[in-house]
Amino acid sequence: MAYKISDACVKCGSCAEVCPVGAISEGDAQYEINADACVDCGTCAAQCPVEAIAEA
């Protein structure tokens, strides 16, 4: 199951920098995870300083 970024996202970009498959991109209000590309590794969730990323 892919991860999802909540409204708590502060758009710091740290998650996108560490995603091994490039599944995270900057959206209008927050960063977004492409569920089809996500490999469910959890690297982004571990990197997020505000804990805005969790399994969907």
Beta strands, then each sheet from edge to edge (+ up, - down):
strand 1: 3-5
strand 2: 24-26
strand 3: 31-33
strand 4: 53-55
sheet 1: 1+ 4-
sheet 2: 2+ 3-
end
